[in-house]
Amino acid sequence: MTLQVGIGASAGGNESVEFVRHAERLGADSVWSAEFWGGDAFTPLAFLAAQTSTIKLGTGIAQLGARTPAMLAMTAQSLQALSAGRFRLGIGASGPRVMEGWHGVPFDRPVQRTRETIEIIRIISAGERLDYQGEMYQLPLAGGEGRALRSRLPPMRMPVYVAALGPANLRLTGEIADGWIGTGFLPETADVFLDPIRQGAAAAGRKLADLDLTVAVSVEFTDEVEAAGRRHAEGYAFTIGAMGSDTTNFYNNAFERQGFGDDIREVRRLWLAGDRDAARKRVPTAIGLGTNLIGTDALVRERLRLYRDVGISTLRASFGANPENKLARQLDDLAHLLELVREVNVEVPAPLG
């Protein structure tokens, strides 16, 4: 498996655009834009499409339920046309806190909604008439005056990536998606995520290697490994404590399946009790170190080998830096990471087992 490096995009102004333009020149493979409850994921990529020429442009992620499947397909097709085929549509169900609190739409049957949305997008992007009768979506709407329409844009290939954490959604990803958008991923426990993807791929007559498997990592080159790992671990307290409801927290469930159940439950208890400092301190340092690329060149190189050997193909890297000379520092770190990735890619992996 050959590793590629992607970066994050934001609507942060000229410096963010300069970072992406320089990252393209350095050899970054892709740039990913997210949406939470602020800016949308598509607008920054449309602007970047005009400022770049080779780097792939992906949503990481666009929230399902915030748009109809047809509106999602229309926006994706527009970006694919504007970028000369560089766009990657990353989608995800999000969670009830965002979907019901921000968008005002029910958070129900996320796996089925993901399946039907992808199937509708594929019909539209293939230039076929949109006649679809699913469990979540019926198009045209039954009993109404609508008719089955065909996109006025030419047919085009639309790579679809799915952000998935739970086993059912991971199996769906393996079955029908072009790529996976992963987070909270430790290569030491890779099978927690990759086994369900592998099962879904096998059921569809595919292999794990047929998907672009992407995971998020923060990058920090330092000799103070433990202290850096501690800082990154504490950053997870908000995700563990505040993302998700009392009954639905996909991040926490994924960490529990990776062996951190007792820790995660205690972090959430402390967070909900209002003791945020204690919650941050309770997040295991192993999570900070295991989900990121932190340390000396030798340590980072070794972790790159772990990602490569389990089958990860794209690292969606973020770079922290001091406010002073931030852009230059981020570009230096990106260039250094890309050099280490190139070194690892030319190695012959050790035989498994």
C-alpha positions as CSV (number, residue, x, y, z in Angstrom):
1,M,0.0,0.0,0.0
2,T,1.3,3.4,-1.0
3,L,0.5,6.3,1.4
4,Q,-0.8,9.6,0.3
5,V,-1.1,12.8,2.3
6,G,-4.2,15.0,2.4
7,I,-4.7,18.3,4.2
8,G,-7.6,20.2,5.7
9,A,-9.2,23.2,4.1
10,S,-11.0,26.1,5.9
11,A,-12.7,29.3,5.0
12,G,-10.0,31.2,6.9
13,G,-9.0,33.7,4.3
14,N,-5.9,34.3,2.2
15,E,-3.5,32.4,4.5
16,S,-5.6,29.2,4.2
17,V,-5.6,29.5,0.4
18,E,-1.9,30.0,0.3
19,F,-1.4,26.9,2.5
20,V,-3.3,24.8,0.0
21,R,-1.6,26.3,-3.0
22,H,1.8,25.6,-1.5
23,A,0.7,22.2,-0.3
24,E,-0.2,21.3,-3.9
25,R,3.2,22.3,-5.1
26,L,4.9,20.2,-2.3
27,G,3.0,17.1,-3.4
28,A,-0.1,16.9,-1.1
29,D,-2.6,14.6,-2.8
30,S,-5.9,16.0,-1.5
31,V,-7.6,18.7,0.5
32,W,-10.7,18.1,2.6
33,S,-13.3,20.6,3.8
34,A,-15.7,19.9,6.8
35,E,-19.0,21.3,8.0
36,F,-20.3,21.3,11.5
37,W,-22.5,24.2,12.5
38,G,-20.6,27.0,10.8
39,G,-19.6,27.3,7.2
40,D,-20.5,24.6,4.7
41,A,-18.1,22.1,3.2
42,F,-18.6,23.0,-0.5
43,T,-18.0,26.7,-0.8
44,P,-14.3,26.6,0.3
45,L,-13.6,23.8,-2.3
46,A,-15.3,25.8,-5.1
47,F,-12.9,28.7,-4.4
48,L,-9.9,26.4,-4.1
49,A,-10.8,24.7,-7.4
50,A,-10.1,28.0,-9.1
51,Q,-6.8,28.5,-7.2
52,T,-5.3,25.0,-7.8
53,S,-4.9,22.6,-10.7
54,T,-4.0,19.1,-9.5
55,I,-4.9,18.6,-5.9
56,K,-8.0,16.5,-5.2
57,L,-10.9,18.3,-3.5
58,G,-13.0,16.4,-1.0
59,T,-15.8,17.1,1.5
60,G,-14.9,15.6,4.8
61,I,-17.8,15.6,5.4
62,A,-21.1,17.0,4.0
63,Q,-23.9,16.1,6.4
64,L,-26.7,13.8,5.2
65,G,-30.2,15.2,5.9
66,A,-29.0,18.8,5.5
67,R,-29.7,18.5,1.8
68,T,-32.0,16.3,-0.4
69,P,-30.0,13.6,-2.2
70,A,-30.7,15.4,-5.5
71,M,-29.4,18.7,-4.1
72,L,-26.3,16.9,-2.9
73,A,-25.8,15.4,-6.3
74,M,-26.3,18.7,-8.0
75,T,-23.7,20.5,-5.8
76,A,-21.3,17.6,-6.3
77,Q,-21.7,17.6,-10.0
78,S,-21.1,21.3,-10.2
79,L,-17.9,21.0,-8.3
80,Q,-16.8,18.0,-10.3
81,A,-17.3,20.0,-13.5
82,L,-15.6,23.1,-12.1
83,S,-12.6,21.2,-10.9
84,A,-12.1,19.1,-14.1
85,G,-12.8,15.8,-12.3
86,R,-10.9,16.4,-9.0
87,F,-13.8,16.4,-6.6
88,R,-14.5,13.6,-4.1
89,L,-17.9,13.6,-2.3
90,G,-17.5,12.7,1.3
91,I,-20.7,12.2,3.2
92,G,-21.7,11.3,6.7
93,A,-24.8,10.9,8.9
94,S,-23.5,13.3,11.6
95,G,-25.5,12.8,14.8
96,P,-28.8,13.8,16.5
97,R,-27.3,16.8,18.3
98,V,-26.4,18.5,15.0
99,M,-29.1,17.1,12.7
100,E,-32.0,17.7,15.0
101,G,-30.6,20.7,16.9
102,W,-29.1,22.7,13.9
103,H,-30.9,21.4,10.8
104,G,-34.3,20.5,12.4
105,V,-34.5,17.1,10.6
106,P,-35.0,13.8,12.4
107,F,-31.9,11.7,12.9
108,D,-33.3,8.3,11.9
109,R,-32.0,5.1,10.2
110,P,-28.6,6.7,9.3
111,V,-27.3,3.6,7.5
112,Q,-30.3,3.2,5.3
113,R,-30.3,6.9,4.6
114,T,-26.6,6.7,3.6
115,R,-27.3,3.7,1.2
116,E,-30.3,5.4,-0.5
117,T,-28.5,8.7,-0.8
118,I,-25.5,7.1,-2.6
119,E,-27.8,5.1,-4.9
120,I,-29.7,8.3,-5.8
121,I,-26.5,10.2,-6.4
122,R,-25.2,7.4,-8.7
123,I,-28.4,7.4,-10.7
124,I,-28.2,11.2,-11.2
125,S,-24.5,11.3,-12.0
126,A,-24.9,8.5,-14.5
127,G,-27.4,10.6,-16.4
128,E,-30.3,8.2,-15.8
129,R,-33.9,9.2,-15.1
130,L,-34.5,9.6,-11.4
131,D,-37.1,6.9,-10.7
132,Y,-36.3,5.6,-7.2
133,Q,-38.5,3.9,-4.7
134,G,-36.7,3.4,-1.4
135,E,-37.6,3.2,2.2
136,M,-36.5,6.7,3.0
137,Y,-36.9,8.4,-0.4
138,Q,-39.6,7.9,-3.1
139,L,-38.8,9.8,-6.3
140,P,-41.0,11.0,-7.9
141,L,-43.1,11.5,-4.7
142,A,-46.0,9.1,-4.7
143,G,-49.4,10.6,-5.4
144,G,-48.0,14.0,-6.5
145,E,-47.5,15.7,-9.8
146,G,-43.8,15.2,-10.1
147,R,-42.1,13.2,-12.9
148,A,-38.9,11.3,-13.2
149,L,-36.3,13.8,-14.4
150,R,-32.8,13.4,-15.8
151,S,-29.9,15.7,-14.9
152,R,-29.1,18.3,-17.6
153,L,-25.4,17.9,-16.8
154,P,-23.5,15.3,-18.8
155,P,-22.9,12.0,-17.1
156,M,-19.8,12.0,-14.9
157,R,-18.0,9.7,-12.4
158,M,-18.7,10.8,-8.8
159,P,-16.4,9.1,-6.2
160,V,-18.3,8.8,-3.0
161,Y,-16.6,8.5,0.4
162,V,-18.5,7.6,3.6
163,A,-17.6,8.7,7.2
164,A,-18.4,5.6,9.2
165,L,-17.6,4.5,12.7
166,G,-20.2,1.8,13.6
167,P,-20.0,-1.7,12.2
168,A,-23.2,-1.6,10.1
169,N,-22.1,1.7,8.4
170,L,-18.6,0.3,7.9
171,R,-19.9,-2.7,6.2
172,L,-22.0,-0.5,3.9
173,T,-18.9,1.5,3.1
174,G,-17.1,-1.6,2.1
175,E,-20.0,-2.6,-0.1
176,I,-20.8,0.5,-2.1
177,A,-18.4,3.4,-1.4
178,D,-15.3,4.4,-3.2
179,G,-13.5,5.5,0.0
180,W,-13.7,5.6,3.8
181,I,-13.3,8.7,6.0
182,G,-12.1,7.5,9.3
183,T,-11.3,9.3,12.6
184,G,-10.3,8.2,16.1
185,F,-8.3,5.4,14.3
186,L,-5.4,3.6,16.0
187,P,-3.5,1.3,13.6
188,E,-2.9,-1.1,16.5
189,T,-6.6,-1.8,16.6
190,A,-7.2,-1.4,12.9
191,D,-9.4,-4.5,12.6
192,V,-12.1,-2.8,14.7
193,F,-12.8,-0.6,11.6
194,L,-11.3,-2.6,8.7
195,D,-12.8,-6.0,9.3
196,P,-16.4,-4.7,8.8
197,I,-15.3,-2.8,5.7
198,R,-13.6,-5.9,4.4
199,Q,-16.8,-7.9,5.0
200,G,-18.9,-5.4,3.1
201,A,-16.4,-5.4,0.3
202,A,-16.3,-9.2,0.1
203,A,-20.1,-9.3,-0.1
204,A,-20.0,-7.1,-3.1
205,G,-17.2,-9.0,-4.8
206,R,-14.6,-6.4,-3.9
207,K,-11.4,-6.2,-1.9
208,L,-10.3,-3.8,0.8
209,A,-7.7,-2.4,-1.5
210,D,-10.4,-1.3,-3.9
211,L,-11.3,1.5,-1.5
212,D,-9.3,4.7,-0.6
213,L,-9.1,4.3,3.2
214,T,-8.4,7.7,4.7
215,V,-7.9,8.6,8.4
216,A,-7.3,11.8,10.2
217,V,-4.0,12.5,12.0
218,S,-2.5,15.5,13.7
219,V,1.2,15.9,13.0
220,E,3.7,17.3,15.5
221,F,7.5,16.8,15.3
222,T,9.0,17.0,18.7
223,D,11.4,15.4,21.2
224,E,8.9,15.9,24.0
225,V,6.7,13.0,23.0
226,E,4.8,12.4,26.2
227,A,3.9,16.0,26.7
228,A,2.7,16.4,23.1
229,G,0.7,13.2,23.4
230,R,-0.9,14.5,26.6
231,R,-2.0,17.8,24.8
232,H,-3.5,15.9,21.9
233,A,-5.3,13.5,24.2
234,E,-6.9,16.4,26.2
235,G,-8.2,17.7,22.9
236,Y,-10.5,14.7,22.7
237,A,-12.4,15.6,25.8
238,F,-14.9,17.7,23.9
239,T,-15.5,14.9,21.4
240,I,-16.0,12.4,24.1
241,G,-18.0,14.6,26.4
242,A,-20.1,16.8,24.2
243,M,-20.4,15.2,20.7
244,G,-23.4,13.0,20.7
245,S,-26.4,12.5,23.0
246,D,-26.8,10.3,26.1
247,T,-27.9,7.5,23.8
248,T,-26.0,8.1,20.6
249,N,-22.2,8.8,20.5
250,F,-20.5,7.1,17.6
251,Y,-17.1,8.4,18.6
252,N,-17.3,6.9,22.1
253,N,-18.6,3.6,20.8
254,A,-15.7,3.4,18.5
255,F,-13.2,4.1,21.3
256,E,-14.9,1.5,23.4
257,R,-14.5,-1.1,20.7
258,Q,-10.8,-0.2,20.7
259,G,-10.4,-1.0,24.4
260,F,-11.0,2.4,26.0
261,G,-14.5,1.8,27.4
262,D,-13.8,2.5,31.1
263,D,-11.8,5.6,30.3
264,I,-14.3,7.0,27.9
265,R,-17.2,6.5,30.3
266,E,-15.3,8.3,33.0
267,V,-14.3,11.2,30.7
268,R,-18.0,11.7,29.7
269,R,-19.2,11.5,33.3
270,L,-16.7,14.2,34.4
271,W,-17.6,16.4,31.4
272,L,-21.3,16.2,32.0
273,A,-20.7,16.9,35.7
274,G,-19.1,20.2,34.6
275,D,-15.5,19.3,35.6
276,R,-14.0,19.9,32.2
277,D,-10.4,20.1,33.5
278,A,-10.7,16.7,35.1
279,A,-12.3,15.3,32.0
280,R,-9.4,16.5,29.9
281,K,-6.8,15.0,32.2
282,R,-8.7,11.7,32.3
283,V,-8.4,11.1,28.5
284,P,-5.6,8.4,28.1
285,T,-2.4,9.7,26.6
286,A,-2.4,6.5,24.5
287,I,-5.3,8.0,22.5
288,G,-3.4,11.2,21.8
289,L,-0.3,9.3,20.7
290,G,-2.1,6.4,19.0
291,T,-4.4,8.5,16.7
292,N,-1.7,11.0,15.6
293,L,1.8,11.3,14.2
294,I,3.8,12.7,17.2
295,G,7.5,12.6,18.0
296,T,10.9,12.3,16.4
297,D,11.5,11.4,12.8
298,A,12.1,7.8,13.8
299,L,8.9,7.5,15.8
300,V,6.8,9.2,13.0
301,R,8.4,6.9,10.4
302,E,7.6,3.8,12.4
303,R,3.9,4.9,12.8
304,L,3.7,5.6,9.1
305,R,4.8,2.0,8.5
306,L,1.9,0.8,10.8
307,Y,-0.7,2.8,8.7
308,R,0.8,1.5,5.5
309,D,0.9,-2.1,6.6
310,V,-2.7,-2.2,7.8
311,G,-3.9,-0.8,4.4
312,I,-4.5,2.9,5.0
313,S,-4.0,4.8,1.8
314,T,-4.5,8.5,2.7
315,L,-3.6,10.4,5.8
316,R,-5.7,13.5,6.3
317,A,-3.1,15.5,8.1
318,S,-3.5,18.7,10.2
319,F,-0.6,20.8,11.5
320,G,-0.5,22.8,14.6
321,A,1.8,25.8,14.9
322,N,2.6,28.8,17.0
323,P,0.7,31.9,15.9
324,E,3.9,33.5,14.9
325,N,5.0,32.6,11.4
326,K,2.2,29.9,11.3
327,L,2.1,29.4,7.6
328,A,5.8,28.9,7.2
329,R,5.8,26.4,10.1
330,Q,2.9,24.4,8.7
331,L,4.5,24.2,5.3
332,D,7.8,23.1,6.8
333,D,6.1,20.3,8.7
334,L,4.1,19.3,5.7
335,A,7.2,19.1,3.6
336,H,8.9,17.1,6.3
337,L,6.0,14.7,6.5
338,L,5.9,14.2,2.8
339,E,9.6,13.3,2.8
340,L,9.1,10.7,5.5
341,V,6.1,9.3,3.6
342,R,8.2,9.0,0.4
343,E,10.9,7.2,2.4
344,V,8.4,4.7,3.8
345,N,6.7,4.2,0.4
346,V,9.9,2.9,-1.2
347,E,10.6,0.4,1.5
348,V,9.6,-3.2,1.1
349,P,7.1,-4.0,3.8
350,A,7.9,-6.8,6.2
351,P,5.9,-10.0,5.5
352,L,2.8,-10.3,7.7
353,G,2.8,-12.9,10.4
